[in-house]
């Protein structure tokens, strides 16, 4: 079915990316979409298609136009900044609480980062032009985009400060907790190479830091392609940025996004979330 998504992206005038998988019927699992009243959501749903993406799938490359717009239902997408010397570092992580390329409402523009899937998932996809048209018609859509933009800016500020001020073990613990927020269990499908890219450090640094986390029981097992974590112990290692950032973003979502009533037969998706519903919904 990979040809279907390739044809869809070509129909939008967007270059096809490797590792993006199957097209499905659109559903609601995204916190921004869940906050929209039915009439406003109806401006988007006729144009949605849902795609599956695998780990390491490149959804947007730096320099490419921000088109289409992705509303993740599952998974985790990292925004990677490519440096002139070839190194990369993550600036933000996004799951079902966000929308990739939502800033395209400001008009056609190239992406300043490369968006790479770190955890496999699904997302509803809409062309930037159709999303801009709906955005212009709907105050509710404009509100969720504004709240999301503020949440992304807040995360960027915290990550910048964290990278400058905190040790690698605290920063790694923060990224692992953010990834854990977007998976259903304590086994994270992430490699040390992916962690090195998130942190902007060498693979050897990740190996040494992982040994420290194992010593304190925060990462009981590190098997090929999977990390088993102990969240309680990992939270003790993480820098204060994680808890502060998550509390602030949660408060923002709870206070400024109104949860719409579900359609008959649909399950209501909480916008105000507890630990079990931070970013993953089964």
C-alpha positions as CSV (number, residue, x, y, z in Angstrom):
1,X,0.0,0.0,0.0
2,X,3.0,2.3,0.0
3,X,2.1,3.4,-3.5
4,X,-1.1,4.8,-2.2
5,X,0.5,7.2,0.1
6,X,3.1,8.1,-2.6
7,X,0.2,8.9,-5.0
8,X,-1.5,11.0,-2.2
9,X,1.6,13.0,-1.6
10,X,2.1,13.6,-5.3
11,X,-1.5,14.8,-5.6
12,X,-0.5,17.5,-3.0
13,X,2.6,18.4,-4.9
14,X,4.8,17.0,-2.0
15,X,7.8,14.7,-2.6
16,X,7.2,11.2,-1.4
17,X,9.2,10.2,1.7
18,X,10.7,6.7,2.5
19,X,9.1,4.4,5.1
20,X,5.7,6.1,5.2
21,X,3.2,3.2,5.1
22,X,-0.5,2.4,4.6
23,X,-3.4,4.8,4.0
24,X,-6.4,4.2,6.3
25,X,-9.7,5.7,7.0
26,X,-9.4,8.9,9.1
27,X,-10.3,8.6,12.8
28,X,-10.0,10.9,15.9
29,X,-7.2,10.2,18.3
30,X,-5.5,13.6,18.3
31,X,-5.9,16.0,21.2
32,X,-6.2,19.1,19.0
33,X,-8.9,17.5,16.8
34,X,-10.7,16.2,19.9
35,X,-11.0,19.7,21.2
36,X,-12.9,20.9,18.1
37,X,-16.7,21.2,18.1
38,X,-18.3,18.9,15.5
39,X,-19.1,21.7,13.0
40,X,-15.5,22.9,13.0
41,X,-14.1,19.4,12.8
42,X,-16.3,18.8,9.8
43,X,-14.4,21.4,7.9
44,X,-11.4,19.1,8.1
45,X,-12.6,15.5,8.1
46,X,-13.7,15.3,4.5
47,X,-10.1,16.0,3.4
48,X,-8.3,13.7,5.9
49,X,-6.5,10.5,5.1
50,X,-4.7,8.6,7.8
51,X,-1.2,7.3,7.2
52,X,1.0,4.9,9.1
53,X,4.6,5.9,9.7
54,X,7.5,3.6,10.8
55,X,10.5,4.6,13.0
56,X,13.0,6.7,11.1
57,X,10.4,7.8,8.5
58,X,11.2,11.3,7.3
59,X,7.9,13.2,7.3
60,X,9.3,16.7,6.4
61,X,12.9,17.6,5.4
62,X,14.6,20.8,6.3
63,X,14.0,23.2,3.4
64,X,10.9,21.4,2.1
65,X,7.6,23.2,2.1
66,X,5.4,22.6,5.1
67,X,2.8,20.5,3.3
68,X,0.9,18.4,4.1
69,X,-0.2,18.9,7.8
70,X,-0.1,15.8,10.1
71,X,-2.3,15.3,13.1
72,X,-0.7,12.3,14.9
73,X,-3.0,9.8,16.7
74,X,-0.1,7.6,17.9
75,X,3.7,7.6,17.9
76,X,6.4,10.2,18.4
77,X,7.9,12.7,15.9
78,X,11.2,14.5,16.6
79,X,12.1,17.8,15.1
80,X,15.8,17.6,14.3
81,X,18.0,20.6,13.6
82,X,20.7,19.8,11.0
83,X,24.0,21.6,11.8
84,X,26.6,22.6,9.1
85,X,29.1,20.0,10.4
86,X,26.7,17.2,9.9
87,X,25.6,16.8,13.5
88,X,21.9,16.8,14.4
89,X,20.1,17.6,17.7
90,X,16.4,17.4,18.6
91,X,14.6,20.6,19.4
92,X,11.1,19.2,20.2
93,X,9.1,16.0,20.4
94,X,5.5,15.7,19.2
95,X,2.8,13.1,19.6
96,X,-1.0,13.1,19.6
97,X,-1.1,16.4,21.4
98,X,0.2,18.3,18.4
99,X,0.1,18.9,14.6
100,X,3.1,18.8,12.3
101,X,3.3,21.7,9.8
102,X,0.3,23.5,11.4
103,X,2.4,26.7,11.1
104,X,1.7,26.5,7.4
105,X,-1.4,28.6,8.2
106,X,0.9,31.5,8.0
107,X,1.4,30.9,4.3
108,X,3.7,28.7,2.2
109,X,7.1,28.4,3.7
110,X,10.0,26.0,4.0
111,X,10.6,23.9,7.1
112,X,13.6,24.9,9.3
113,X,13.9,21.4,10.8
114,X,13.6,17.8,9.7
115,X,10.7,15.9,11.2
116,X,11.6,12.2,11.8
117,X,9.4,9.5,13.4
118,X,11.0,8.1,16.5
119,X,8.1,5.9,17.5
120,X,5.8,4.2,14.9
121,X,2.3,5.6,14.7
122,X,-0.5,7.0,12.6
123,X,-1.6,10.5,11.7
124,X,-4.5,12.2,9.9
125,X,-3.1,14.1,6.9
126,X,-4.6,17.2,5.1
127,X,-3.1,19.4,2.5
128,X,-1.8,22.7,3.7
129,X,-4.1,24.6,1.4
130,X,-7.2,22.9,2.7
131,X,-6.1,23.4,6.2
132,X,-5.5,27.1,5.6
133,X,-9.0,27.4,4.2
134,X,-10.5,25.7,7.2
135,X,-8.4,27.8,9.6
136,X,-9.7,31.0,7.9
137,X,-13.3,29.9,8.5
138,X,-13.1,28.6,12.0
139,X,-12.3,30.5,15.2
140,X,-12.1,27.1,17.0
141,X,-9.4,25.8,14.6
142,X,-7.5,29.1,15.0
143,X,-7.6,28.7,18.8
144,X,-6.2,25.1,18.8
145,X,-3.4,26.2,16.4
146,X,-2.6,29.2,18.7
147,X,-2.5,27.0,21.8
148,X,-0.4,24.4,20.0
149,X,2.0,27.1,18.8
150,X,2.5,28.3,22.3
151,X,3.1,24.8,23.6
152,X,5.8,24.2,20.9
153,X,7.5,27.5,21.7
154,X,7.5,26.6,25.4
155,X,9.1,23.3,24.7
156,X,11.7,24.9,22.4
157,X,12.6,27.3,25.3
158,X,12.9,24.6,27.8
159,X,15.0,22.3,25.6
160,X,17.3,25.2,24.7
161,X,17.9,25.9,28.4
162,X,18.2,22.2,29.3
163,X,20.8,21.6,26.6
164,X,22.9,24.5,28.0
165,X,22.6,23.9,31.7
166,X,22.0,20.2,32.5
167,X,24.1,17.1,32.4
168,X,23.6,14.4,29.8
169,X,22.1,11.9,32.1
170,X,19.4,14.3,33.2
171,X,18.7,15.3,29.6
172,X,18.6,11.6,28.4
173,X,16.1,10.8,31.2
174,X,13.9,13.7,30.1
175,X,13.9,12.5,26.5
176,X,13.1,8.9,27.6
177,X,10.2,10.2,29.8
178,X,8.9,12.2,26.8
179,X,9.1,9.1,24.6
180,X,7.4,7.0,27.3
181,X,4.5,9.5,27.4
182,X,3.8,8.4,23.8
183,X,3.9,4.5,24.1
184,X,1.5,2.1,25.9
185,X,4.1,0.3,28.1
186,X,7.5,0.4,29.7
187,X,9.4,-1.0,26.7
188,X,10.5,1.9,24.4
189,X,11.3,0.9,20.8
190,X,14.3,3.2,20.5
191,X,17.9,2.6,19.7
192,X,21.1,4.2,21.2
193,X,21.7,5.8,17.8
194,X,18.3,7.5,17.9
195,X,19.1,8.7,21.4
196,X,22.5,10.1,20.3
197,X,20.6,12.1,17.6
198,X,18.1,13.4,20.1
199,X,20.8,14.5,22.5
200,X,23.3,15.7,19.9
201,X,26.1,13.6,21.4
202,X,28.3,10.8,20.2
203,X,27.1,7.2,20.5
204,X,29.9,6.5,23.0
205,X,28.4,9.1,25.3
206,X,25.0,7.4,25.1
207,X,26.6,4.1,26.0
208,X,28.3,5.5,29.1
209,X,25.2,7.4,30.2
210,X,23.0,4.3,29.7
211,X,25.4,2.4,32.0
212,X,24.8,5.0,34.7
213,X,21.0,4.8,34.3
214,X,21.3,1.0,34.6
215,X,23.3,1.3,37.8
216,X,20.5,3.2,39.5
217,X,17.8,1.0,38.1
218,X,16.2,3.6,35.8
219,X,16.8,1.4,32.7
220,X,16.7,-2.2,33.9
221,X,17.2,-3.6,30.4
222,X,18.7,-2.4,27.1
223,X,18.0,-5.0,24.5
224,X,18.6,-4.6,20.8
225,X,16.2,-1.9,19.6
226,X,14.3,-1.7,22.9
227,X,14.8,-0.1,26.3
228,X,12.9,-1.2,29.4
229,X,12.5,1.7,31.8
230,X,11.5,2.1,35.5
231,X,9.6,5.4,35.3
232,X,9.7,6.2,39.0
233,X,13.5,5.9,39.1
234,X,13.9,7.7,35.7
235,X,11.9,10.7,37.0
236,X,14.4,11.0,39.9
237,X,17.3,11.2,37.4
238,X,15.6,13.6,35.0
239,X,16.3,17.3,35.3
240,X,13.5,19.6,36.5
241,X,12.7,20.6,32.9
242,X,10.6,17.6,32.3
243,X,8.1,18.1,35.1
244,X,8.0,21.9,34.7
245,X,7.4,21.7,31.0
246,X,4.7,19.0,31.2
247,X,2.8,20.7,34.0
248,X,2.8,24.0,32.1
249,X,1.7,22.5,28.8
250,X,-1.0,20.4,30.5
251,X,-2.4,23.4,32.3
252,X,-2.4,25.3,29.0
253,X,-4.3,22.5,27.2
254,X,-6.8,22.0,30.1
255,X,-7.6,25.7,30.5
256,X,-7.6,26.9,26.9
257,X,-8.9,23.9,24.9
258,X,-12.6,23.0,25.2
259,X,-13.3,19.3,24.8
260,X,-16.0,18.7,22.2
261,X,-18.8,16.3,22.7
262,X,-18.3,13.0,20.9
263,X,-20.4,11.9,18.0
264,X,-22.8,8.9,18.7
265,X,-20.7,5.8,19.1
266,X,-17.4,7.6,19.5
267,X,-15.3,7.6,22.6
268,X,-14.6,10.9,24.2
269,X,-10.9,11.8,24.2
270,X,-9.7,13.8,27.2
271,X,-8.0,17.0,26.6
272,X,-7.1,17.4,30.2
273,X,-4.9,14.4,30.8
274,X,-3.6,12.2,33.6
275,X,-0.4,10.2,33.5
276,X,-2.1,7.3,31.7
277,X,-3.3,9.7,28.9
278,X,-0.3,12.0,28.5
279,X,0.1,11.3,24.8
280,X,-1.0,7.8,24.0
281,X,-4.5,6.5,23.4
282,X,-5.3,2.9,22.7
